[in-house]
Amino acid sequence: MIWLVIGLGGAIGSAARHGVNVAITHTIGRSVPYATAAVNISGCFTIGLLAGLVAHGRLTLSPTLRAFIFVGILGGFTTFSSFGLDTLTLATTGDRWLALWNVAGQVVIGIGAVFAGFYLGRI
């Protein structure tokens, strides 16, 4: 059963991730690195917030529901491998400074978002 709920969650997360990619491409005409940045940062914040809520007893999730959300939906949504590929694409197509800022910005802001979400989860 757990594999099924993770797979369903992953499908939902992957579809949502694609939706962000399409929306950003439609809005600004370019997805790299903006769509992956939006997904990674919002996913980091969301997982931090939920972890904070669970850790501080403000949200109770069954093991199945927790796997569905954390492993399935968020795992399918936050594709860190896309971050690596975007960075490689930028670096190898001449946008080396944007590649550097992509790495620095996503790592620093993403980790900050996890901390912010976690601590907001206890308020």
N, C-alpha and C positions, 0 to 999 in steps of 0.2 A: 504493500500500500504506500509506503513512504516514497518508493521510487516513482510511483505514479504522480503523487502530489508534487514532488520535486520537478518532474518532467512537465507537468501542467504549469507550475509556477515559472519554470524556465521559458516555456513558450510565451507566456504572458510578458515576462521581462524582456525577452528578445524582441517581441513585437513592439513593446513600448519604446525600446531603444531605437528601433528602426523608425518609429514615428517621430522621435526627436530628431534623428538624422534628416528625415524628409522635411520636417518643419523648418529646421535651421537652414538647410540648403535652399528651400523655397523663399525664406525670409532674407537671407544675406547673399545667396548665390554661391556659397562655398561651405562645405561641411568640415573640411580638415583645417585646423584641429578643433573647431568650435563645438561641433556636435558631441564628440567624445569628451571634451572638457565639461560640457553641460551635464552629460550623463554621469561621468565619474564624480564630479563635485556634488551633484544632487544625490547620487547614490551613496556617497560617503556620508553626507549629512543625514540621510534617511536611516542608514544602518546605525549610525551613531545615536540618533534620537531614539530609535526603537531599542537599541541595546541599553541605553540609559534608562528608559522607561521600565524595561524588564528588570534590570539590575537593581533598581530602586523600588521595586514592588508596585509600580504604578500601572503596569500592564502584565497580565498573565497570559501566556500562550502555551497551548499544549505542545508536546514535542513535534507532532505532525504539522500543526499550524506554523510553528517556528521554522521547521524545515521548508515548508511551502514558501514562506516569506523571505527568510534569510538566504537559503541555498537556492531555491527556485526562482522567485521573482527578482530579488536583488542580484543573485548570481547571474541570471540571464540578462539583466539590465546593465550592470556595471562591468563592461568588458575591458579590463585593463590591458588585454592583449591588443585591442584596437588602439589604445594609447601608444603602445610600442610601435605599432605599424605606422600610425600617423606621424610619429616622431621620425622614424626612418624615412618616410616619404618626404617630409619637409627637409630633412638633412640632405637627402640625395637629389633633391630637385632644386637646390640652391637657396632654400629658405633656412639656412643654418641658425640664424639668430632667432627666428620664430620657433624652430625646433628646440633651441635652448630655453626660450621663455615658456614653451609648451611644457617641458619637463619641470622646470622650476615652479611655474604657476600651479600646475595640477597637483604636484606633490605637496607643496606648502599649503595651498588653499584646501586641497582635499583632506589632508590630515587635520588641518584647522577645523574643517567642517565636521569631521568625526568627533573631535573634542567638543565643539560647540553643540552638536546634536546630543551627545552623551550628557553633557551638563544641563542642557535645557530639558532633557528627559527626567531630571530629578527635581525640577522646580514644581 
